[in-house]
């Protein structure tokens, strides 16, 4: 049976899939991706949504909200986790880490949760792995449940870095688990898994011997594992790869410390690399538009934004960078491209807009606060929430910064917003909200 057979999909998904197949019969092959995308755009099934680039088809989301306005429901979430919520077929999936009751806690229960998207009711909450605290290390801003889950509509894949990766069914039952990929993440896990056909791919960029790995989606076995090129210390990073196609070649663009590499999705063979020496702890997910892949580098000092032509072979540092800047580039929030402009919000709250093709600065504006979450675009508006819990909405307009609204959630927030079902799903330190 094909992996995406309509026989195993829920009723609404079967209808949508059949309609897609019917539409495909009347659409030229070159247009299929564009023609079918809106049918599946309602859900938000991975970190940064469909395509992994922070783009939503929603057009009627609110620009501000409060305790008595636009809040459909608010649900308490136990433990601590900075994974972003994903939404599929009326269900929300997320992860959390709940400490044991000793003082100090001796273990963390690494859990997956499912909530009803209409009501916020918790449908199930199950332990997937257990983590001893005897040798646990984590950054003060991180959690033991920071990578965002991903779903194909039938299974939910949860990832806790070196503590394990698992596949669950929609009722929370474990289909398979793999806890054999041990490494030292230095500050805890951060990068999220992605799909590459029948593979589940993620970074394991630890303090020593960093690598990228692909697991078989149907059983969890290692399909390929590729060591990062030789690099100086520090070696650790926390990015999420991006699957793209450029000039007919599919590739995984994979930021690491000191360089970004491109790999063949089926084998893990390196295709090209661009070096950015002495930049490490790389976090933002790349974006791809206008034939360029945009990569933000890391610490120390100012991060750089590189616009790279992803078409070469080998070391293309000197030949394939179209433009770059180190002016107000984020260390943590991922950027977004809308039209001919790329929008960024730096960790210190300075938003900026640049021309995609040339890097020319259109405008910059201080939002206030500190930021770790990533930008989301919906209906010509850009949404982002600060670490202090203030969500800012501004227009995707290259001519000038135009603020449309702000909302203070009153809690710390590092997870990114997830638009789906005509609503915004927003995670704070202790709660999950549905806003519409």
N, C-alpha and C positions, 0 to 999 in steps of 0.2 A: 504493500500500500504506500503511495507517495506520502512524504512527510506532512504535506499540507492538504491531504485529501479532505474534500468537503464532508466525508462521512464522519469525521471525528470532530467537526466544528459545531459550536452552538448554533441554534436556529437562525439568529440574525446574521451571524457570520457566514453561514451557508448561503443565505439569500444574497448577501453582499458579494461573496465570491462568485456565485453563479452569474450575477449581473455583470461583474467584472469580465468574466469569460465571454458573455454575450457581447458586451461592448467591444472586447478585443477583436471579435470577428469582423468588425466594421471599421477598425482604426488601423492605419499603417503602423507597422512594427516600430518605426522610429519614434512614434508618438505615444506608445503604450504607457510608459512610466508617467508622463504628464497626465494622460487621460484617466488613469485608474487611481491616482493618488487621492483625490478628494473622497472616494468611496470609503477609504480606510483612515481618513484623517481625524475622525472623532476621538479615537483612543490615543493614549500616550503611553507607549509600551516599553520605553527604555529611557536611559539618562539623556535628557535634552530632546526627547520626543521622536516623531517619525524622521528617519534620516540622521538623527543625532546632532542636529544643528540649531536647536532652539526655535523651530518654526511651527506655528499652529495655524490652522485654517479658521479658528474662531474669529468672529467679527463683532460680537456684542458683549464682550466682557466688561465689567465695571472698571472704572478708573479710581474709585475710592470706596471705602466701606468702613463700617463701625459696628459696635456691639449690637445695635438695633437695625442695621442697614446692610443688606446684601449677604448676611451670614445665614446660610441655609441650615448648617449644623456645625457643631464643634465637638470633637471626640478626644478624650484623654488617651495618651499613648504612654504606656509604662516604659521605664528604662530610659536609655539614651541612644539615639541613633541619628546620624546626619545623612542617611540615604534619602533620596528624593522619592516621593510616591510615584508609582506607575498605575495606569488605569486601563482596564480591558473588559469589555462586555459587562459593564455595570459593577465591576469589582475593583477595589484598590488593593495593591500589594505593596508592602514595605517591610523593612527589617528594623530590629532594635536589639539592644543588649541590656539585659536586666541583671543587676548585681545580686549576689546571694546576700543573706540577711546578716552575716557576721560583720563585725566592725574591727578592722576594715574587711571588705568582702574578700572571700577566698576564690571566687569564681564568677564568671559572667556567663549567663545563659544567652546564647546567640540565637535569636528567634526570627521567624517569618510570621507576618500577620496578613490577614485578609479582612477588609471592611466592605460593607455594602455602600456603593457610591451614592445611592439615593438617600440613605438614612444615617450613615456614619456608624451603624451597628457593627461591632466586631464579630465576624462570622467564624473565624478561627485564629488561634495564636499558639504556635508550636515551636518548641525548641528544635533547632537543627544541629547545632554544635554546642559544646561547652568548653569554656576557656579558663584555664587556671591563671590566677593572678600572681603566681609566685615569680614569674619572669616577664610579666606583661609590661610593655612600654607604650606610651601614647602621647601625642602632642596635646596640649591643653585645649586646642580648638577641635581636635579630632574625637571620634568615638570608636567603639569596637564594632560598629555597624554603619559604616559610611558609604561603601559602594552601593549603587542603586541596582535593584533587581532588573531583570528583563524577561519578557514573556513572548511566546509565539502564538498565544491564544489557547493552547492546550496545556502547556507546561510553564512553570515559573522557575527561573534560574536565579538562585541567590548566591552571593559571593562574599566571603568574609576574609579575603586575603589569604595569608598562610594558615588561618584556622579552618579553611575548608570552603568548598564550592559544592552546591547541591542542586538537583532538579526535583521539583515538587509537582504534584498534580494540583488541579484547581481546588481540591479539598484539603490540601496541605499535607498529603501523604508523600513521603520521600520515595522517589523513583530510583535515584542513585545519588551517591555522594563521593567526593574525592577530597581527602584531607592529607594527601601525600606530598603536596608541593610546598615544602618548607622553605622559608627564607626569612630574613630579618627585615621587616618593613621600616625600621628606624623610628617612625612616628605613628605607626598604625597604618592599616590599609586605606587607600583612597580611591584608586581608579576603579571604574565599573566595567563589567563584561559586555561584549557585543557579539552579534551573530555575524558569521561569514559562511553563508550557505549552511551546511550541516555541522558547522563547528561553533564552539563557544570560545571566544578569544579574550584574553586579558593580559595586563602587564603584571610582572612580578619584579619590579625594580627596587630591590632591597639594598641594604648597606654594602653587601658584597655579592658578587656573581649575579648581577641582574639579568633577567631574561623575559621574553614574551612567549606565551604558550597558548596552544589551541587544544581544547578537549572535544571529544566526540559528543554531540548533543544527545545521542540516543543511549549512551552508556557511561560517559564520564571518563573514558580512557584518554590518555595523552595521544593526540594525533601528530603533533609536532611541537618541538620546544627549541627555540633559537636563543642562544646566548647573545647578549648585547656586545657590540665591538669593545675592544679594550678602551678603557677610560680612566682618568685620574679620580681620586676621591674629591668630594663626596659623590657617591654613585646613585643614591636613592631618588626616586621620583614617584608621582602619584597621578599620572595622566590616564586618559581613556583614549584608545585608538579610534580612528575613523575609517570606515570602508568607503572607497570611492572608485570611480572609473574615469580615466583620463586618456584620451586618444585610443580608446578601445582596450586599455589595459586596466584590469581590476587590481586594486592594491590596498593594503592596510597602512595608513600613515600613522606612525607610532612615535610620539615624542618621548625622549628619554633625557637623562642628564647629559649635558655637553653636546648633544646632537639629536636630530630627528631622523628616523629611518623609515623607509618604505619596504614592505614585505609582500611577497606573493601569498594570497590568502590560503591557497590549498597546500602549500608546502613550508611556509615560513622562510623561504629564501629571500635574502636581502636584495632589493632592487636598486635603491639609491639612498644616499644620506646627505644631509647638510649639517655641518658642524657649527656650534655656537659655544666655543670653549669657556670654561669656568662659569657655566650657567647650569644649576642643578635644582632639585626639588621642584620639578616642572609639574604643573597641575592642570591648566586649562585644556579643554578638548579642542582639537583643530576644527576649522570650518573650511568648506570648499565652495567656491563660486567664481564665475568669470574665468575659469581655467586656472585659477590660483588656489593653493591651499595655504591658509593663514595659521601660523603657529606662534604661540606666545611662549617665550623662554622663562627661565626661573631666577633664582637667587644666585649670588649676592648682587647688591646694587640694583640699578634699574633693569627691569625685564625688557626684552626686545619683542617686537612684532615683526615676523618675517612673512613676506608674500612670496611663495615659492611656486615655480612651474614644476608640477609633479610628473615630468616626462623623461627624465634622464636615466642614466645608468651609472652606478658607482658613486664616487664622491663628486657631487655637483655644487659644492659650496661656492665656487668661484664663477659658476656659469648660469645657475638657475634661480637666483634670488632676484625677483623683479624689483622689489623695494623693501626697505625696513625702517623702523623707527624705535627709539627707546623712550619716547615721550608719553608719559601717562599710560603705560601698558600694564595690564593686570598680571599679578602673580597667581591669582586663584580664579576669578570669574572668567568664564568662557565668553568670547565675543559673539556677535551675530551679524549677518549680512542681510540688508534689505535694499532691494534695487541696486543702485550703483554705489552704495555707501556701506562701510563697515562701522559698527558701533561697539564701543568698549566702555567698561566701567572699571577703573583701577581700584585696588584694594583700599586706597585712602579716600574713595568716594568721588574721584574726578571722572566724569563722563566725557567722552569725546567721540567725534564723528569724522571719518576720513574717506576720501575717494578710494574705491576699491582698486582701480587700475594704477593709480599713481602714488597713493599714500598722502596726498595733499590734505592738510587739516582744514575741515569746514568750520568746526566749533569745538569748544570745550566748556564744561560747566561743573562746578563743585556741587554734589548732591548732599554731602554731609553724612557722617557715619563711616563705618568700615564695612567692607564687602568681601564675602567668600562665595556666595551663590552666583549662578550664571544668568545672563540675560535671556529673556524669552520674548519673541515677537508674535503678536496676534493682532490682526485687523489694523495695521498701520500704527500700532502702539508697542512700546517696549516696556517690559515689566522686570523689576529686580527688587529683591528684599535685602536690607542691610543686616549685619550681624546683630544690631540692636533691635531688629524686628520691625523696621519701618520700610514699607513697600512704596517705591516710587514708580510712577507711570509717566512716560514722556513720549512725545510724538516721534515716529521714525521719519524725521524730516531733516535733510542735510542743510537746509537753508539757515536754521537757527534752532537752539534748544527751546523746546516748548513743553513745560511741565503740565501734565493733565490731572494729576492728583497724587496725594500721599495718604497712607494709612498706617497707624501705629498698632502693632499686634501686642505690644507690652511684654514680649518674651524674646529671648535670644533666638536667632534663626540663621542657619548655615545651609540648609537644603534649598534646592531650586524649586521654583513654582512649576506646577504641572497643569496646563489647560486641557480640559477634556469635557465632553458632554455639555458644552456651553457654559462651563464653570471653571473656576480656578481652585485647584487643590493645593493647599499651603500647609507646610509642616513647620511648627515651631518647636522649641525645646520640649514642651510637654503635651502638645496638642496637634491634631490634624483638623483643618477647616475645609468646608466647601463654601465657596464664595461665588455668587452669581446675581 
